[in-house]
Amino acid sequence: AIRKTLGESCRIEPLLVHGCNRQVCRHGQITWIEPFPGIHVQYGAAGGGLTRAPDFVARLTSHSSSS
């Protein structure tokens, strides 16, 4: 799915894989990391991967597109 989304020329390197279909954070919250500028990855209670943009990115995008 990542390869189809980002294309063949994009270098993909796993950051960390821990567990599978399990809660992977201590208190069950969802957290975001930004390993590269503009690439946001979700991890935590809801799993991880490319699901949707975090709210803080969606707000930035909607403000910049309305200018």
C-alpha positions as CSV (number, residue, x, y, z in Angstrom):
1,A,0.0,0.0,0.0
2,I,2.8,2.4,0.8
3,R,4.6,1.7,-2.4
4,K,1.4,2.3,-4.4
5,T,0.8,5.5,-2.6
6,L,4.3,7.0,-2.7
7,G,5.5,5.5,-5.9
8,E,8.4,3.2,-7.0
9,S,11.1,5.9,-6.7
10,C,10.4,6.6,-3.0
11,R,12.9,5.0,-0.6
12,I,11.0,3.2,2.2
13,E,12.9,2.3,5.4
14,P,11.0,0.8,8.4
15,L,11.6,2.8,11.6
16,L,10.4,0.3,14.1
17,V,7.9,-2.6,14.1
18,H,6.5,-3.7,17.5
19,G,3.6,-6.1,17.8
20,C,0.8,-6.7,15.3
21,N,-2.9,-5.7,15.8
22,R,-2.1,-4.9,19.4
23,Q,-2.0,-1.7,21.4
24,V,1.6,-0.6,21.2
25,C,1.6,2.4,23.6
26,R,1.4,2.4,27.3
27,H,-1.7,4.5,28.0
28,G,-3.7,3.8,24.8
29,Q,-3.3,7.2,23.2
30,I,-2.6,7.9,19.5
31,T,0.7,9.6,18.7
32,W,2.2,11.0,15.6
33,I,5.8,11.2,14.5
34,E,7.3,13.2,11.6
35,P,10.3,11.2,10.4
36,F,10.8,13.4,7.4
37,P,9.3,16.9,6.6
38,G,5.7,16.5,5.5
39,I,5.6,12.7,6.2
40,H,3.4,12.0,9.3
41,V,3.1,8.5,10.8
42,Q,0.5,7.5,13.3
43,Y,1.1,4.9,16.0
44,G,-0.5,3.8,19.2
45,A,-3.9,2.6,20.2
46,A,-5.3,2.8,16.6
47,G,-2.4,0.9,15.0
48,G,-0.3,2.7,12.5
49,G,0.4,3.4,8.9
50,L,-1.1,5.6,6.3
51,T,-4.6,6.2,7.7
52,R,-5.4,9.9,7.5
53,A,-3.7,13.2,8.1
54,P,-3.4,14.3,11.7
55,D,-5.8,17.2,12.7
56,F,-2.9,19.6,13.1
57,V,-1.8,19.0,9.5
58,A,-5.4,19.1,8.1
59,R,-5.8,22.6,9.8
60,L,-2.5,23.9,8.2
61,T,-3.5,22.6,4.8
62,S,-7.0,24.1,4.8
63,H,-5.6,27.5,5.9
64,S,-3.0,27.6,3.2
65,S,-5.4,26.4,0.4
66,S,-7.9,29.2,1.3
67,S,-5.3,32.0,1.0
